Amino acid sequence: MRLKTLEINGFKSFAQKTVLEFNNSIVCVVGPNGSGKSNVVEALRYVLGEQSMKSMRGKSGLDLIFKGSKSLSKGSRAGVTIYFDNSDKVFKLSNSEGGEINLNYETVSISREVYSDGLNKYILNGSEVRLKDIHNLLASVNIGSSGHHIISQGEADRILNANMVDRREMVEDALGLKIYQYKIKESERKLERTEENMKEVTLQRRENAPHLNFLKKQVEKFEKAKEMQADLAILYKEYLSKESVYLENEKNTLSLQKDKLKSELENVASKISATEDNNSAEGNKKINALRVVEGNLNSIRGMKSEMERKLGRIEGMIEMETRRAEQNIAVVEISQEEIKAVIADINNSIDEAISKNDVSEVKPILERIKSILKKFSSQNTEKSGENIEIKNLKQSQQEILEEMKGIESKEKDIAKSAELLKQEINKEMEALRDLEREKFTWKVRQQELSSALELTAIKEGNLKSRTEAFLNEIKEGVALIGQEILAYKDEVAEALLPPAGGSKASATTQEELKRKIERIKIKLEDAGLGSGAEVLKEFKEVSERDGFLAKEMEDLAKSIESLEKLIADLKEKIDLEFKEGVRKINVEFQEFFSLMFGGGTGSLSIVVENKKKRKNEFEEDESVDVESSGESKEEIVFEKGIEINVSLPHKKVKELNAFSGGERSLTSIALLFAMSQVNPPPFLVLDETDAALDEANSRKYGDMLEKLSKHSQLIVVTHNRETMSRAGVLYGVTIGSNGASKLLSVKFDEATAIAK
Ligand code: ATP
């Protein structure tokens, strides 16, 4: 890497485009006072990102733009471009991940422009970049931002005047440790951001947690309910299929029973009506006939007893007549004809009586018979003789006896037929009673069957309500679980119909199933999961988000860990390299110091200093921390500083303050050169650093320049002949009457002339 060219255009007194080529390792810029030599150095500072206006002798960017003169109008823009040879590809840029990429350009150009409106731009190989990128880029080639490699006029002893901490920074810069400082700062900023992110994520997770928990519980509930639904579906299928089978069987059984009962009832009814039809008129006829026969028997018996009375009277009369005849006399004679006529008369009457059925009709006949007998008896008395009378009486007796014989035989006949009738009637009555008994039995059966039929009707009623309940259960089941429960039908189709009436065991199973179903239904109702799908969806989203955040936390924790490690590593590296660097600087410093002063000692030592530090002190101006900018907290930090220890030969003075201007100048040159030797910068700018040197020291200075130029390009602004004599290229700067600086390449003799 090498400095190639510097292009100055509109910057300060360089109104026109001016180009400096750095073809030699020592380039001197010479010219009279006020010609613009220092403006060249400032152009370099400027293009390398200098932020301090003071170090460029201005108040604002406007002061950097050519202000115009009597003959030239003022500029609207100041631009400086520096070109580096990058054929060895050492320029590096940090990328956003903290890594570095080598710039693949042969030439790296950095431009900085400032406009009259204050706009400031950095351009790297044609692309606008940030100041930070410029700093990173330059740090990668050991061009630090502290500007230790550019020693402005009168600033040689800046390092002597600086406090210990600032001095340490300059040393760090010179040692090329600035790049690690940037990395630390960058990592610390990242760490802070990461920690903030972590806090935010933690907060978010904490905020989400109750909702997530709530959703989780809901989902658990929902899943439990889903399980219950699944259980319910199984129970439902079993219950419904069994119920369906049961109902079908019951229906068939009842219908069969009913048919059977009905047909039996019909049969019984026909049996009963048959017994009623058989109720005989025949029996009644016989009873009526018996009544007639018994009437006849009674009247015959009446007649018989009448006869017996008549016979008794006749026998009494015969006895009385016989006794009187024996005592007295004659017996009245009664003719045979008369007796025959009376008997015939009575016989006729009796026949008539016999022929009568009704007893009441027999009575007048009997009266007539009586009067016939009375008339005959009085005739007998009137006409008589006693013998006739007895004869007649005996006749009558005989006749009556005859008649009695006839009546008795008739009585016997009638009694016999009555007895026959009675026997027949009894027989029939017996048959009738049997029939009644049979009828009663059928009636009982009929009653039984009717009851059974009624029971069937009740059962049918029950079956109907059970069927309705079954249908309702299906509706409810579909509402609770869905159409899938209708699949019970498949099971029904497969199910074998159990034997009719044998459903008692299954009925208890059904009751148990029903109870289980009801219990689950109640639990499901309690769960009250109307919008389960939404809850699931939300839970998924929220838990995914939480998972994402958890993952992020993990990642953040990991990056915090690695950042902390990186910072610690970098700090350790800086610490080590710093110590080692200071040791090396001391070797060089001692050498340069004794060379300059012809003896004596010079060294740096590392000290630790307590310092109150504003927390945002190291924040870069472009990334203002909003939180801490309001109230900047102070904290005590232990900071390392650099102390310079010197002792001059033959002198007791050890305080730098007590040194002469020349001594200070020599000391600082020795130190600056020592620092440059350890980690040589690509170039070193020295603006009249040699101003205070006498001739002898100027030679020593010149020797040191040559030594330094082996490792770094030197751009030296000087009035010193000795110094000029060491230059390979000399540029003369003059300022014309137009107020613009002019640059020209000159020979040594011309240069010494111009310098005057
Ligand atoms: P010396 O040898 O005395 O240190 P020098 O050569 O270093 O002088 P500079 O200090 O670089 O001179 O130049 C200063 C000159 O630049 C002054 O004349 C000043 O007027 C001029 N100058 C500074 N800023 C501007 C500007 N913005 N526009 C025009 N001229 C400017």
Residues whose N, C-alpha, C, O or C-beta is under 5 A from the ligand:
A	BS01	ATP	K12 S13 G31 P32 N33 G34 S35 G36 K37 S38 N39 D63 L64 I65 F66 K67 G68 G739
